[in-house]
Amino acid sequence: MKKYKHLFFDLDRTLWDYETNLFEVLQEIYSKYNLKQYNIEFENFIKEFYRYNELLWAKYRHGKIKKEDLRERRFYLTLKKLGLENNDLAKKISVDYIEISPNKTNLFPEVIETLEYLKKQYRLHIITNGFNEVQYKKLRNSGIKHFFEKIVTSDNAGSQKPNMKIFEYALTSVNARKNESLMIGDDWDVDIIGAKMYGIDQVYFNPEGKKNEGFATYEITGIGELKKIL
């Protein structure tokens, strides 16, 4: 067993329960703007948003669009797909989404207990592709910010996972060596391949048991399993 000193966590879908929180946020937005009056069903609203959000995030990670484009176009395209082409409404919803999202506090099971356990033995950090104005609030409102020594976002690193620059920025900022570092995340392409390419070990958080290439250093289905590894 390697002796790790630094644990680098992804945030969304690893600690912060993105799907549950997203459902709650979109429910609030759907009700606030009474989207039913436009013959938009909530199930379709959440499905189309999810699709366009993932699509635009992929483009953003590859530098094909800017942050502002991602934020506004995901709702514009969602509404347009559902028969409502209204740019002003899309912009209002975009603002609300950014304001409401960080106030949601659903975490995955055993996150708090596991972080408390790990904090006694390791230096904990965050590496996230999310934006500063959102991710810091999520961590604080969820009651887990104090566990982390360094919070690295794509904004302050000037790069995004899986680009090796963000991993280099993160490790350098806390004076960590590669062989002492471990990345924990849910996204195979972004977290696991990114960390592997940079040369640090990885824990693939895979609660749904998705098929993968199987080369991650460790694989877990629940965050609590980290206590067995570390």
C-alpha positions in Angstrom: 0.0 0.0 0.0 1.4 3.4 -1.0 1.6 6.0 1.7 -0.4 8.9 0.4 -0.3 12.4 2.0 -2.6 14.4 -0.3 -6.1 13.4 -1.4 -7.6 15.4 -4.2 -11.4 15.2 -4.5 -13.7 16.1 -7.4 -16.8 17.9 -6.1 -19.9 17.4 -8.3 -21.2 13.8 -8.5 -18.4 12.7 -6.1 -19.2 14.5 -2.8 -22.1 16.8 -3.8 -25.0 14.8 -5.1 -25.4 16.6 -8.4 -28.4 14.7 -9.7 -30.5 15.1 -6.6 -29.6 18.8 -6.3 -30.2 19.4 -10.0 -33.7 17.9 -9.7 -34.6 20.2 -6.8 -33.2 23.3 -8.6 -35.1 22.7 -11.8 -38.3 22.0 -9.8 -38.0 25.4 -8.3 -37.4 27.1 -11.6 -40.2 25.2 -13.3 -42.6 26.3 -10.7 -41.4 29.9 -10.4 -41.8 30.5 -14.2 -44.9 28.3 -14.5 -43.4 26.5 -17.5 -46.5 24.3 -17.6 -48.4 27.2 -19.1 -46.2 26.7 -22.2 -47.2 23.0 -22.4 -43.7 22.0 -21.1 -43.8 18.9 -18.9 -41.3 18.9 -16.0 -39.9 15.5 -17.1 -39.1 16.8 -20.5 -37.6 20.0 -19.1 -35.1 18.2 -16.9 -34.3 15.6 -19.6 -33.5 18.2 -22.2 -31.6 20.5 -19.8 -29.5 17.5 -18.8 -28.7 16.7 -22.4 -27.8 20.2 -23.5 -25.9 20.9 -20.3 -23.7 17.9 -20.8 -23.2 18.7 -24.4 -22.1 22.3 -23.7 -19.9 21.4 -20.8 -18.0 19.1 -23.1 -17.5 21.9 -25.6 -16.4 24.2 -22.8 -13.8 21.7 -21.6 -12.4 21.6 -25.1 -12.2 25.4 -25.3 -14.9 25.6 -28.0 -17.2 28.0 -26.0 -16.8 30.4 -23.2 -18.3 30.2 -19.7 -21.0 32.8 -20.5 -22.0 30.9 -23.6 -22.4 27.7 -21.6 -24.5 29.4 -18.9 -27.0 31.0 -21.2 -27.2 28.6 -24.1 -28.1 25.5 -22.1 -31.4 27.0 -21.1 -32.1 28.8 -24.4 -31.6 25.5 -26.3 -33.6 23.5 -23.7 -36.6 25.8 -24.0 -36.3 26.0 -27.8 -36.3 22.3 -28.0 -39.5 22.2 -26.0 -41.2 24.7 -28.3 -40.4 28.0 -26.4 -37.9 30.2 -28.1 -37.5 33.0 -25.6 -34.0 34.4 -25.0 -35.0 36.8 -22.2 -36.6 34.0 -20.2 -33.6 31.8 -20.8 -31.3 34.5 -19.3 -33.5 35.0 -16.3 -33.6 31.2 -15.6 -29.8 31.1 -16.1 -29.3 33.7 -13.3 -31.7 31.9 -11.0 -29.9 28.6 -11.6 -26.6 30.0 -10.6 -28.1 31.6 -7.5 -30.1 28.6 -6.4 -27.8 25.7 -7.2 -25.1 26.4 -4.5 -27.9 26.5 -1.8 -28.6 22.8 -2.3 -26.9 20.7 0.2 -27.5 17.0 -0.7 -24.3 15.0 -0.3 -23.7 11.4 -1.1 -24.1 8.9 1.8 -21.2 8.8 4.3 -19.4 11.9 2.9 -19.2 13.8 6.2 -18.1 10.7 8.2 -15.5 9.7 5.6 -14.0 13.2 5.4 -13.8 13.4 9.2 -11.9 10.1 9.2 -9.6 11.1 6.4 -8.9 14.6 7.7 -7.1 13.0 10.7 -4.5 11.3 8.5 -4.3 13.2 5.2 -4.3 16.7 3.6 -7.5 17.0 1.7 -8.1 19.2 -1.4 -10.6 19.8 -4.2 -10.0 19.9 -7.9 -13.2 20.9 -9.8 -14.1 22.2 -13.3 -16.8 24.2 -11.7 -16.8 28.0 -11.4 -15.6 30.0 -8.4 -18.8 31.8 -7.7 -20.7 28.5 -7.4 -18.3 25.9 -6.0 -17.1 27.8 -3.0 -20.8 28.3 -2.0 -21.6 24.7 -2.5 -18.8 23.6 -0.2 -19.7 26.1 2.5 -23.4 25.6 2.4 -23.0 21.8 2.4 -20.9 22.1 5.6 -17.7 20.5 4.1 -15.5 23.5 3.1 -13.5 23.3 6.4 -12.3 19.8 5.5 -10.3 21.1 2.5 -6.9 22.9 2.6 -6.9 23.9 -1.0 -9.8 24.4 -3.4 -8.7 24.4 -7.1 -11.2 25.4 -9.7 -10.8 25.7 -13.4 -11.2 29.4 -13.0 -8.2 29.9 -10.7 -6.1 27.2 -12.5 -6.8 28.6 -15.9 -7.3 25.0 -17.1 -9.8 22.2 -16.8 -9.6 18.5 -16.1 -8.5 16.3 -17.9 -5.8 18.8 -19.0 -2.6 18.1 -17.0 -2.1 21.8 -16.3 -4.8 21.8 -13.6 -3.3 18.8 -11.9 0.1 20.4 -12.0 -1.3 23.6 -10.6 -3.1 21.8 -7.8 -0.1 19.7 -6.7 2.4 22.6 -7.0 0.1 24.9 -4.9 0.3 22.5 -1.9 3.8 21.3 -2.6 2.7 17.7 -3.2 4.6 15.0 -5.0 2.9 12.8 -7.5 3.7 9.5 -5.7 2.1 11.0 -2.5 -1.1 12.1 -4.2 -4.4 10.4 -5.0 -7.3 11.7 -7.2 -10.9 10.7 -6.3 -13.6 11.4 -8.8 -16.6 10.1 -10.7 -15.9 11.1 -14.3 -13.8 8.4 -16.1 -12.6 10.7 -18.9 -12.1 13.8 -16.8 -10.9 12.6 -13.4 -9.4 9.2 -13.9 -7.8 9.4 -17.3 -6.7 13.0 -16.5 -5.0 11.9 -13.3 -3.5 8.9 -14.9 -2.0 10.9 -17.7 -0.5 13.3 -15.2 1.0 10.4 -13.3 -1.0 10.2 -10.0 -3.0 7.3 -8.7 -6.8 7.4 -8.9 -10.0 6.2 -7.2 -12.9 5.8 -9.5 -16.2 6.6 -7.7 -18.6 4.5 -9.7 -21.9 4.1 -7.7 -23.8 3.0 -10.8 -21.3 0.3 -11.7 -20.6 1.7 -15.2 -18.4 -0.4 -17.4 -14.9 1.0 -17.8 -11.4 0.2 -19.0 -10.5 -1.1 -15.6 -7.1 0.5 -15.1 -8.0 2.8 -12.2 -5.8 2.3 -9.2 -9.0 1.7 -7.1 -12.7 1.6 -7.8 -15.5 2.2 -5.2 -19.3 2.3 -5.3 -19.7 4.4 -2.1 -17.5 7.1 -0.6 -17.4 5.2 2.7 -15.3 2.6 1.0 -12.4 5.0 1.1 -12.0 4.0 4.7 -11.0 0.5 3.6 -8.5 1.8 1.1 -6.9 4.5 3.2 
